Amino acid sequence: MPETFKNFIGGQWVNARSGATFENRNPADTDEVVGLFAKSDRDDTREAIAAAAAAQPAWASMPAPKRGEVLYRAANLLEARADQVAREMTREEGKTLPEARGEVGRAINILRYVGGEGARLGGQHMPSERDRVFIQTRRRPLGVVGLITPWNFPIAIPAWKTAPALIAGNAVVLKPSDLAPLCALRMVEALDEAGVTKGAINLVTGPGSKVGAEIVENPAVKAISFTGSEATGSGIAVEAAKRRARVQLEMGGKNPTIVLADAQIPDAVNVVVNAAFFSTGQRCTATSRVIVEEPIVERFTAALVERTRALKVGNGLEAGIEIGPSIDDKQLATVLEYVGVGQTEGARVACGGARLSDAAHSRGYFSSPAVLTDVVPSMRVAQEEIFGPVLAVLPAGSLDHAVEIANGIRYGLSAAICTTSLTSAYEFINRIEAGLVMVNLPSAGVEYHVPFGGSKQSSLGMREQGPVAVDFYSEIQTAYLKY
């Protein structure tokens, strides 16, 4: 019998008021039910928001360095359970166990890093133009903040939103994705045990149409941080604007990697394969377009196809597996549909792009990673986010041409280049329209202690992570004192 998991509201683990639950199944083995979770509605969410509002003043009154100590303790608790949480992540989300372990480690690092920010939440002292007047600034919390997180990084993204919100003195209502809620729940368990004020951290599971909508529309929620689809993010921005709530949106990308003729082809292939196919391509920073300078396009593509065909697809708990399943049947159908769309538009499937349904893959949402060639920039497969293991190869006549192609989309999250020329690298950095830029590194390889965010239609609002993360979750107060 699968375990039943509850909401966390006001410092207590409680069922949804209706008593309803929903299943979370293993995408690599759909016979396994990972757990049953509370199927909450607006009433449950309002209860969590009210609990957060009641607890926030007490949490904010705790000195910021002491709040940081709570985050340190939570990191230690999570570290002691890291292997368990990583295995649960692989079971609920499908990524390989090494990737899951890396993500849990990242969440631990985020909690520790942001915990240290508690001792650095200072303001500024500035001179006045008036005699004997002293001016200083300080950060103040916003109050209650709502966090809506996706399934593809089921503990790292909840951590990088929750930790800065808490360190700034806010109370949190967290809604994780219904497709992978367990890891966020484990983080909340650790924060509660570490000593967060009862009610200052709340977790509510359930459909976005009810839980998410209440978070966005409730006037007690002063800010909403969301990571997910562009369509949902745009809707949140419109609703939040009606009551002038603060919003922070991360909404995906169509990220390019440029490979110039002077690049080391084996290294470039490794960079592109990592960025395009690891985590089953289910990363907003994944490379989905590789733009290759024409003198090497044939050699590079041949090496890329050879490496892609060798990738091992399967259950991420098994040793040696490199690619896991799509998160669910809908995402798998989207991946396969886009491969068909590419063929209809004139692209050629150089490898992959098929449903895997043999005995080893029969109970999961598996497909072989696909490389599409003969792609031109106007094709849908070169313009639209697929969020799966599908990579389009586009030729370019020069660096200028490659940058033109790379920038010719509405997204601007992450971009990479492979080159041995320092001049070309800096030309790329200066001209690419992206918030995250990599040179000779995968487009998806970001670190926890530096800002994260994109441009154009990829992002809206202040940056996440790093020393600027608390900016979104606080406001500046300026005080004038005459002595």
N, C-alpha and C positions, 0 to 999 in steps of 0.2 A: 504494500500500500504506500503510495507516494506521500511524502511529508506535506503538510499544509502550512503555509507561511502567511503571516498576518501583516496588517498595517502597523506602523509605529506612530502613535499620535499622543501627544502630551506626556511622553515618557512611558507609555504602556503599549504592549503588543495587543492589538484588538482586531477582531474580524470586521469585514465590511458590515454595515448596518443591515443590509439585506441578507447577509449570510452567503451570498453568491461567491463562487470562485471560478478561476479559469486555469487551464492546463498550460504548462510550459514543457514542450517536448524537445528531446535531443535531435538537432537537425541532421546528425550523422547516423542516428538510429531512432527512427520515429516510433518504434515500439516502446522506448523508454520515456516515461513521464518524469521529468526532473523534479517537478513539484507542482502543488496547487497554490494559487495566490489569490488574495482578496480582490474580487471584482467590484471595485469601489465606484461611487457615483458622486454627484455634486454635494450631497449632504455629508459624506465622509470627508470630502475635501474642505468644505467649510469648517468642519470640526477641527481639522488639522491647522487651518489658517488661524482660527480663533486661539488654539493652543499656542501657536507660534507668537501671536500678538501678545498674549498674556505673559509669555516667558521672556520675550526679547529684552525688556528693561533690566531684568536680573542678569541675563547673560552679558549685556552690554556694560553693566556696572562692574563686572570682573575686569581687573587690569589686563590690558592686551597681552603682556608677557605671560600672565597666568593662563589666558586662553590658548596661547601658544604651547604651554606645557600640556594642556589637554590634547592638542593635536599630536604632540610627540608621543604621549601615552597611547593614543589610538594607532599611530604608526607602529609602535612596538607590538601591540596586540595583533594587528593585521599581519605583521611579519612572522609572528609565531604560528599563524594559521595559513601562511602563504601557499603551501602545497595543496591544502584542502581547497582553498578558494580558486586556485589555478585549475584544478581538476573540475570544479563546478563550472568554471567559465568555459572550459572546453566542452563540457556536456551541454550547457545551455546555449552557447553561441556558436560552437563548432571550430574555432581556431585551434591550431595545433598547441599541444601542451607547452613546448618551449616558448611560443608566442604568449600564451596565457601567463606563464611564469614571469615573463618580461613585463607584461602589463601590470600584474600585481605589484611587482617591484617598483614600477613607475608610480603607482598610487601611493605606495609607502614613501617614496622620495618626495612626492608632492606634499603629503601631510607634514613631513619633517621640514621641507623648505618653507612652506607657508607658516608653519609653527614658528620658525625663526623670524618671520615678518612681524610677529607680535611685539618684538623688542625694537622694531624699526618703524613703527607707525607714527613717526614724528611729523611735525609740520615745519614751518619756517619762521624765523625771526627777521623782521625787516625794519629799517629805519623809517621814521615818519618825517614829514616836512614841518611838523609842528613841534614846539618845544615840550620836552618831558612827556612825550607820547610814545608808548611802546606798542608795536604791532606784532601779532603772532597768528599763525594759522594752525588748525588741527583738523583731523579727519573725524567725521561723525557717521555712525551707521545709518542706513536708510530705514530700517525697521524689519518688515517681513519680506523675504525674497522667495520667488518661485523658480525652481530649477527643473527643466524638462530635458531629459537626456536620452540618447539613442542606444541601440543595441550593439553597435559594432565595437565600441570600447566600453564594456558594461561596468567597469570600475574606475578606469582612468578618467573618463570624462565626468562622472559624478564626483570624483575626488577633486578635479581641478576647478569645478564650480563650487562645491560645498566648502572646501577649505578656506578660500579667500573670503567667502561670504561670512563664515563663522569668525574668522580672525578679525574682521572689521566690526564685529559686534552685532551682526544681524541674526535673526532667527530664520530657519530654512524650512520650506516645504518642498520635498524632492519627489518628482514623479519619474521613475525609470521606465524604459521601454517595456511593454508587455512581452516582448520576444526574448528578453534577457534581464529579468529583474533581480535575480538571486544575488549577484555580486554586489549590487548597490545596497541590498539589504545587509549583507555581511559588513560592509563599510559602516553602515548606520549602527549595527551591533557594537562594533569597535568604538565608535565615537560615544555611544551611550555609556559603555563600560568605562571609558576613559574619563568621564565626568562632565560631559556637556550638560548644561542646565536642562532639567526635564522640560520638554516642550520646545526647546530651541532647535532641535533637529527632529523633523517629522518625515515619514515616508508613506506615500499613498500609491498603491498600484491600481491599475484599471485603465479603461479606454481613454484616449486623448479627447474624444468628443465630449466626455463628462469631466474627468479629473483635470485634464489639461485646459479645457475651456473655462472651468471655474478658477483655476490659477490665473489665467490671463485676464479674466473679467472682474475678479473680486477686488473691490476698492482698497481692501486692507493690504494687498500685495503691492509693494512699492516698485518692484523691479522684477523682470522676467529674463532669465538666461536660457536660451534654447539652442540645441544642436539637432539638426535633422534636415528634412527635405526643404527645398526652396519654396514649394507651394505652401507648406505648413508655416514656415517662417514668415513668409509674406503676409499670411493671414493673421499671425500673431502681431506683427508690426501695425497692421491696420487697427486691430481691436485695442491694442495698448495705447495707440495714439488718441483714441476717443477719450481716455481718461488721463492722458499724459503720463503714463507709467514709463519708467526707464526700461529699455530693451537692449539685449545683446544677442545677436543671431549669428550662428555658423551654419551655412546652408550648402556646403558641397563644392565640387569643382570638376573641371575637365582638364586635368593637369598634364602638361607636356614635359617630356624630356627630349632635349636636343642633343644629337650625337654628331659632332663635327668630324671631318675627314682626318684630323690629326689625333683623334682619340685612340686609346688602346682598346681594340675591339673586345677582347675577353673581359676586361674590366667593365666596359660599357654594357656588355650583355648582362653581367652579374648585377649591375646597378638597375637596369631596366626590369629584369625578371623579378628582382626583389620588390621593386616599387609597384609593378603591375599585378603580380600574382600572389604574393604572400598575403596572409589574412584573406585569401580568396578574392582579392581585389576589392574587398568591402571596407575601404578606408577613403575618407573624403580627400585625403592627400595622395591617393594612389595615382600612378601614371597610367593614363588610358590612351595617350597619343605619344608615339615616339617619332620624332621628326629627324630624319637622317640625311646628312649631306650626300649628294648624288654620287660622288666618286666611290663611296664605300657602301652604298645602300644594299647592293646584292650580297656582298660578303657579310655585312652585319646581319641582314635578315636571315641568311642561311644559318649563321651561328645562333641567332636568337631562336629560330624554329627548332634547331637541334636541342638546345638547352630546355626549351619549353616542353618538348615531347618527353624529356627525361624526368620531369617533375612527377612526384608520387602523390596521388590524390587518394584521400581516405579519411578514416576516423582519426581525429587529431590526438587521441589518447595512445595510438599505436606508434611505436618507435619508427623513425625514418620517414614519416608522412610529412610532406611539405605544404600541401594544399588541402584544406578542409571543405566542407559543404557550403552552399548558400544557406542563408539563415532560415528560409522557409520556402514553401512551394511557389509563392508569388514571386519571390526574388529570383528563384531558379527560372521560372517562366519568363521573366523580364530579360535575363541573360540570354536565354535561347532565342527569344524573339529578336533581340538586337543583332544576333549573329545572322538571322534570316533577313533582317532589314538591310544589313550591310551587303549581303549577297544580291538582294533585289536592286540595290543602288549601284551595283557594279564592282563591289569589293570581292576579293578572292580569299577564301579561308585557307591559309597556308597550313594550319594545324588546329586541332581541337574544335571546341564549340559544340560538342555533342553531349547529350545526357548519358551518364554512366549508370548502368542498371544491372551489371553482372552481380554475382553472388556477394562480392565484397562491398558493393555499393547499393544493393537493392533496397535497403531500408532508409537511405538518406537522400539529400538533395544535392547530388554530385553532378558536376560537368567537367569536361576536360578543358583546361585553359586554352583560349583561342588567340591566334595571331591572324589579323586581317591585313592583307596587302592590297595594292592598287586602290588605295583610299585617297580621296581628294578632300580638301578642307570643307567643302559645302555639304558633304554627306552627314546624315544624322549621327552616324557612329563616330564622326569627328567633332560633333558639336554638343551632343547630349550626354549627360551623366548616366552611366550604365550601372555602376556600383557592383561590379562582378569581374571575373577573370577574362576580360576581353580587351585586347590591345590592338590599336590601329597603327599601322606603319605608313608614314607620309614622307615622300622625298622632298628635299629642298635644295635649291641651287647654290645657296650661300648662307652665311650667318644672318645677313639682313633678311633674306627670304624666310629663313627658319623662325626668326623672331616675329616676323609679320604673321606667319601661320599660327605661331604659339599665342599671339595676342588677339587673334581673330575669333574670339568667343566671348560670351557674356560673363564667364567666371574668371576669377583671379586669385585662387587660393595658394597653390604650390606650383613650382616649376623648377626644372633641373637642367643642367648642361654637362656633357662629358667632353672634355677638351684638355689638351696639354698646353694651350696658349693662355697665358695670364691676361693678355690683351683681350682675347675673345671672351674670357670669363667675366672681366669687368664690363665689357660692352653689354653682355647679357644681363648682368646684375643691374646696370643702369637703365636698361631699356625694357626689361620684361615687366609686364603688368601682373604682379603677384605679390602677396604678402609674405610668402615664404620662398626663399631662393636657395637652391643647392648647387654646388659645383663638385662634380665627380662623386656625388652621393645620391642615394635614392630620394625621390621627391617626398616619400612618406616618412623619412627618418627625422622626427623632431624630438627635442629634449624638454624636460619638465621645468627648467629654471629660466627660460627665455620666452618672450612674448610669442603668442600664437594667434593667427588670424589672417584673413585675406582681404582682397579688394573687389571692386565691381559687384557682381551679384552673389559672391561667395559669402560675404560677411556684412554685418551692420552693427555699429556700436564700438565700444572700447575693446581692446585686446584682452585675451585670456592668458593665463599663466605668467610666470616670471614676476619681476618686481612691480609691474603695472597692473597685475590682476586685481588688486584691491581698489583700483580707481573706479571700476564699475560699481562696486558694492559700498561706496562711501561718498560723502559729500564734504566739501571744504567749508569750514567755518573760519571767518576772519574776525579776530578780536582786537579792539583798540583800547588801550589802558593809559590813562594819564595819571602820573604820580607827582 
